[in-house]
Amino acid sequence: MEHPALTASGLTDLLRRGGSLTRGEVLDVQVERELQTWVSHLAFVRVQYSAHASRDLPCSLLLKWPATGSGQRGPDDDAERDFYARVGRSLPSPPMVRCLAAVEGAEGRSTLVLEDLRSSHDHRPWPIPPSRPRCEAALDALARVHAEWWEHPSLGKTIGAPHTAESLREMVQGIGAELPAFLADVGDALPRRGRETLERVFSSPLRPWLRLADPHALTLAHGDAHSWNFLFPRGGAGPAYLIDWQTWHVDVGARDVAYLIALHWPPSRRRELEQPLLRHYHEQLLRGGVEGYPFEALLLEYRRCAVRNLTFPIIFWKRGMAPEGWWNRLDHALAAYRDLECEELL
């Protein structure tokens, strides 16, 4: 069934409920492109408004709602709508894409209406890492969000769920329970050294995860901050936008940075840019108002998060992602674990 917001009357109603259309109406909706990811349905549309509508309303919009019937829906299909409704609008644009509506609906039709930035922004195609200037723009975006929510009193109370030692152990042990089947599936394609590393990590006291029970230096994390979830200016210089907020949660800022770099980049590129980019991110945190957080603290958090990255290949494998989606990430995460001497953190 076609989404009701793909009609003029349906989109008018959605924008009014979202508070963006206070006068006038949508006269016409032309769908330019539709696609479905493993968690979302996307419709890029061109909109015509009546003469009484506000002139600052964008005519190119992206409608996004949870995928249905794919059998691969995420653990919380309404999380992104909740993010934009309660958190996203308090953050500046950029790095946030302008959200015109984040409306709860029936039968899995909770919907986002976002400005479509394709004409001015793009991202590097998978799996090529972005250029260094784009890396810095991505870290600027993360640092701006992280600094805004750094040790915010709402974290773990009204914004995001609180962490406890019990909840953290339960989460990681649940992932670790999949390790025997994962190792059996990959077989001897994974060298013995890598198998032994995974076994030690998941049988350890889980200290890199239990750190989150301490509220010090916690912030709002994106949760899926690979470089293809950033939009960069087509013309070169300029700020980046951060998109796809389905997995936002309370965490350390280094969680997003390690996910971006240590999980997704080949070892040679990571070794070249890791330290200067960590320095750049740290400088942006300080400019954003973060105090009492030396670079050494960031580096320790980053190393802890490099340990935590070892969960993701197993999670992606369990969700049925194709091997090209998790195998390289496993290799990258194991290499970062060794290079950063993460064994001593267990």
N, C-alpha and C positions, 0 to 999 in steps of 0.2 A: 504493500500500500504506500502510495506517495506521501511524503511528509506534508502535513497541512501548511507548514510555513513556506512551502515552495509555491504558494499562491499569493496573490496580492493581499487578499483579506486575511489569510493566515499569518503572513509576515507582519502586516499592520498590527494585528493583535499581539504578536510576540514582542514587537518593539515597544508597544504601549505598556505591556506588562513589565518589560525590562526598564521602563522609565526613559528611554531614549527618544521616543516619538510622542511628544506632548501635544502637537497640533498637526493637522494635515493627515495624509495617509499614503500608503504605498499604492501606486497605480499599476505597476507592472513588474513582474519577476521573470527574468530570463536565465535559465540554468545554463552555464557555460561548460561546467565539467562536474562529474560526480565520480567519487571513488570510495572504496571501502578498505580500511586497514583491518588488522586483526582485532581492534577494539572499538573503532569508530567508523561512522559513515560521514563523508564530507561532501558538501555541495557548494560549489563556487557559483555565485549568482551576480547578475547585473540588475540593479534596481532603479526604477523611476519613481520619484515622489511627486506628490501634488505640490502646487505653488505655495501652500501655506506651511509646508514642512520646513524645519530648520535647514538652513543652507550648509551647515557643517556636518550633516549626515553623509557618510561615505556612500557612494553608489556601487562600489564593489565590495561584496560581503562574502564571508564564509559561514555557512551553517554547519554545525557539528552536533551529532547525537550518537548515543551508544549503538554499536553494531548489534543487530539482532539476527538470530538464527545461524550464526557462524560457528557456534560451539567453542569459541575462543574468547569469550568476553573476559574483561579484566576482573580483578577481585573486588573493585568498587567502581562500577560504571558511572556513578553519579559524582565521583570525587572531583572531577574537573569543573562541573557546574557549581558544586559547593565552593570550590576555590574561588572562582570568579565572583560568585554572589557575596562571599564573606571576606575575602582577602584581596583578590586581584585588583579590585577598583581602588583600594587604598594605596597601591603602588604606582609609581610614575610610568608614563609611556613616552619613550622607551625606558626600561626594557619590556614593559608589558604591551602586548597588542591591545588596541582599544576594543573593549567588550561592550556591545550595545544591548545585549540581553543574556541572562543566565537564568533560565526559567525551568522550574520543575514541572514535569508533565506526566501523563499516565501512560501505561503500557510501554515503558522504556523509551519514551519520547522526550525526556528531559533534554533541552536544547540550548546550545550556545550560538550567539550571533556575534561574530568577530569581524573587524575590518580586514579585508583581503589586501595584503601588501605585495602580491606577486609582481605588480608592475614596477615596484621600486626595490624589492629585496628578493634574495634567493639564498640557496645554500649549496655547498659543494656536494656532488653526487657521491653516494656510498660506493666504495669505502675510503675514498681519498680524504686524508686529514686536511683541515683548512690551513691557509697560510698563517704565518706568524702574526701579522696585523689582525687577522680575523680571530685568531686564538686570543689575542689580547682583548679584542672587543667582546668576545664571549665571556671572558673572565671579568671584564668590567660589568657586564650585565649581572652575572652571578654575585659579584661583590656588592652591587647596589641593593639587590634583594636581601642578601645575607646581613648587610650592615643595618638595613631598615628594621629587621626583625631580631637583631642580636640580643639575646637574653630578654626578650620581650615578656612581660608578666603574663600575657595571655597564652603563651606557648604551653601546650600540655594541659590546658584548662579549657578555655573556650575555642582555642585554635589548635587543632591536632590532638592526638592521643598521647597521654603520658607514657613514659618508659619506666619499667620496673625491671629489676634483675630477673624476676620470674618470667615476665612477658618476653624479655630478650632471649633468655635461654630457650623458652618454648619455641620461639620463632626459628632460631638457628638450629636447634635440634630437629625440628621438623624438616628443614632442608637437608641436614646431615643424614636423616633417615633414608634419603633417596640416593646417597652416595654409592652403596654397593651396586644398585641397579645401573647407575650412571657409569661406574667403572667397568661393569660387565659389558655394557653396550659399546663403550669405546675400545675395550680390549687392549691389545698391545700397541695400538696406535698412540696411546699416551705412555711415554717412557716411565720406567719404574720410579725415577726421581719425582716426577709430577704426581704419580699415584700416592707415593709416600707423603708428599707435602700435604695433599688434600686429607689424607687419613689423620695426620698429626693435627692439622688445623681443627677438624671437626671433633676430635677426641680431646682437645685442649680445654682449659677452663673458660675459654671464650672471652678473654679480657678485652680485645678490641671492640666487641659489641657491648659488653657490660659498662664500658665507659659512659654510655648514653644515659645511664641511671643518674649521673651527676649533671645537674642543670647548667653548670658553668659552660659558657661559650656555645650554648645551643642556639639554633636559629631555625628559620624556615627553609627547608631544602626542596629543590625541584624534584629530585628522585630519578630522573631519566635524562640527565644533561649531557647526552652525546652531542656531537657538533651538528648533527642534522636536525636537532630541535632548536637551533638558532637560525634566525633570518638576518642576513648581512646585506648592507647596501650594495646594489649592483654597481654603483659608480665608484666604489672603492672605500674611502674613509667615511667614518660615521658610526654611530652606535648600533648595536645588535639588539634584536628582539628575541625573547625566550618564549617558546611555544610548548604546547602539549603538557598540561599540568595534571595528568591523571594520577601521578604517583607522589604528589607533594606530601611532606610529612615533617615532623620535628627531628632535627639531626644536627650534626656539626657541619659547618660550611665546607670543610675539606671533603665531605662525602661527595658533593657534586663535582669538585675539582678532580678527585681521584677517579671518579666515574668517567669524566671527560677525557682524561689523559692516560691514566695507568691501565684502564680496562680496554680502551679503544684504539690506542696507538701502537704501532709496531715498536719493538724495543729501541731500534736505532734512532727513530724520531723522538721518542720519549726521552732518551738519554741526552739528546742534544738540547731540548727545549724545556725539560722538566724544571730545573732549578730557576732559570730566568723567569719562567711563567709563574712559578710559585711566588717569587719575589714580587712580580707585577701584581698578582692577586692580593698579596698581603698589603702592599702599598695602597691599593684601592680600598681595602677594608679600613685602614687607618684614615684615609681621606673621607670615608663615609661616617666617621665618628666612633669607630670601635677603639676602645682603650684597654690597656692591660693585657694585650695579646701579642707577645713577641713572636718573631718569625720562628723561633725554635719550637714554640707551642704548635704553630701551624704545621711545621714539618712532622712533628710527632703524630698529629691528628691525620695527616695525609698518609703516613706509613700505616697507621691502624686501618685506615680505609682501604689501603691496598690489600690488607688481609681480608677485609670484608668483601672485596671484589670477587673473591673466589666462590662466593655463593651464586653469582649471576649466571655463569655457564650452566650450572645445575638447574637453576630456576627456568632458564630459557629452554633447556632440553626437556624438562618436565612438562612445560606448556606446549610442547610439540613444535617448537621453532625448528626450521630446517638447519642442518649442520653448519651451513655457511653463516648462520646467524650467531652461533655460540662457539664454534671450534676455535676461530682466531682469537676471540675474547679470552678463552681459556689459556691459550698460549701467551697472550699479552699479560694476563693477570699473574701467571706463574713467573714470568720473566721479571715483572715489577716486584713481586714478592722476594725473589732472590736478590735483585739489584739493591733494594732498599733494606736488606737485612732484617726482614720482618719476623724471622724465626724467634728473635729475642723478645718479641712483643706478646707471644702466646701465653 
